[in-house]
Amino acid sequence: MGQFIRQLTGVRFVAAFWVVLYHYQPALATAGLLFPLLHEVLRVGSLGVDLFFTLSGFILTHTYLTKLGPKLKGKPAGHFLWLRLARIYPVHFVMLNVAGLAVLAASLAGSGDARDRDWLNPISYLKQLLLVQEWGPDPSRGWNFVAWSLSMEWLAYLFFPLVALVLWRVKDRLSAPALSVVAFLCLSPLLWIGFTRTNDPFLTQGWASSIRVLTEFVAGAFVYLVVRKLTLEGDPSRKVQRGALVLSWSIPLAIVAISIVLGNIGSLQFPGLPNEAPRLYVIIVPFLVAWIGALALTKRGPTAFLSTRQLVLGGFISYSLYMVHLVWFGLWRAGMSAVGIRGGPLYLVGLVGLVVMAVVWAYLMWRFVEEPAREWMRSKIGARKKPVEEASMEGGDTGSQRPDADADTTIASTSAPGQTPTDGSNPDPATASEPVGSESPTGAATPETKSPGSRSVDQ
C-alpha cells in the first residue's frame, strides 16, 4: 500500500514550486519572462495549496486509519496531534518571528513603515502563535502570510480523529466507484462558493477558508480509500493501471487548458488583480483530487519522474520552501530596490538568484531547523525518530510496508506547499512578509519519507 509514497513526495515539490512562482510573478514580468501561456498557469498557482490539502487528507488516512479509526481514544488522538505539531510548528515559529523582524528592519532602514501594518500587534501575534488566525469568517492575516494555510491544516488535524471514525466504518461497505463519488461530492460546498461568489477572489469571506480545507482534506481521505480498495490484493489490475496512466498525463494537460480558457474570458477576471486566478478557477480542484489518486495507482508516466531522487528531495524540503519563499522575496525586493536594480540583465541575474536562494534557504531550514526540532519533539512522546516508511525509503524500498503498522509514521502537514492569498498582487518591496498574490501552500499533507543518505523528513 505504501508504493505511492515516493511519487506523492515528489508532488509536494511540484505544489510548493507552483506557489513560489505564483508569488514571483511580478519579478518574472519585470524580467520579461512572464509570457502569456506561463502567466495563465501561474495565475492559478495558489491551487498548489489545494493540492497540499488534498495530499494531507490522503496521506494522513493512509498513515492513521487503523490507529484512529476503530475507536476514539484520548491518548492516540493526543499523540497524533503532537506529531502533527512536531511537523509544522518549529518552522512556523521561526518564520513568524523572522517575518516580523524583517518588516521592522525594513522600516528602520527607511524602506517601509512598520506602523502601516495593521497586523503588527500583540493580538495578531498571539493568533499566529496559536495557529487560529484563519479561523472564522474574518481571517487575520499578516506576518508570514503563507501561514494562513497552517492555521487551516491545524483545524483539519483537530477534526481528523472524528473523520477517521467515519472513514473506518465506510471503507469496506462502499465500492471503489461509490467511494469515488463521495470524494467528489465532498467538494460540493467549495465548488458552490467558488461559482456563486463574484467578490471574493481569495475565498476568505464567510468561513470560505475553513470550507476549502475541510472539503479538500476529506476528499483526499476518500480518494485514499478508493486506492486502498483497488490495491487490497497487491498491485491494481492492469485495467486500473492503464486508466491511471492515462489520467496522470491527461489531467495536467486539462488543467493547463482550463487555465488558458478561463484566463481569456474577460467577464471572469477580477478588476485590478491581473496576477490572480479568474473566477470559476475552483473547477480545477476536482482534477487535482483525481490526479492524486491516479498517481498512486501507476508506476509509469509522470509517476516515474516524480519518484526520482531529485524530486523526492524536493518534496522533503517543500514545506520549508513554502514557508521561507515569501519572506525571502520581500527581502530580495527591498535589496534590489536599495541598489537601484529595477530591470535589465542585472535584474535577470538577480531573479535567478531569487529562485536558487529560495531553494537553498529551504534546504537549510529543513536540515537545521525542521528536522532536528521534529525529531526532538517526537522523542518527547517516545516516538521513533524515523517513521517506518522513511526508514524503508532510506534503504531503497518504495514502501511496501503498510504505514499504519506503526503509529509513529506520519505525513507532512502542508501544507503544504498551501497557498497564501492576499489582497494585492504587488506588495510593498520593503515588506518581507506580505505576499504577491492571493494564496500559498503551506505545509499541506505529504507522506513522511526520507531520501537515501538524508535526514528523516515527514511532513
Secondary structure, DSSP 4 states (H G I P E B T S, - for coil): -GGGHHHHHHHHHHHHHHHHHHHTHHHHHHTT---HHHHHHHHTTTHHHHHHHHHHHHHHHHHHHHHHSS---HHHHHHHHHHHHHHHHHHHHHHHHHHHHHHHHHHHTTS--GGG-TT-SHHHHHHHHHT-TT-SSS----SSGGGHHHHHHHHHHHHHHHHHHHHHHHTTTS-HHHHHHHHHHTTHHHHHHHHH-SS-TTS-STTHHHHHHHHHHHHHHHHHHHHHHHTTTSSPPHHHHHHHHHHHHHHHHHHHHHHHHHHT-GGGSPTT-TTSPPTTGGGGHHHHHHHHHHHHT-SSTHHHHHTSHHHHHHHHTHHHHHHHHHHHHHHHHHHHHHTT--SHHHHHHHHHHHHHHHHHHHHHHIIIIIHHHHHHHHHTTT--SS-HHHHHHHTT----S-GGGSTT--EE--B-------S-SS--TT-SS--SSS----BB-EE-B--TTS--B--
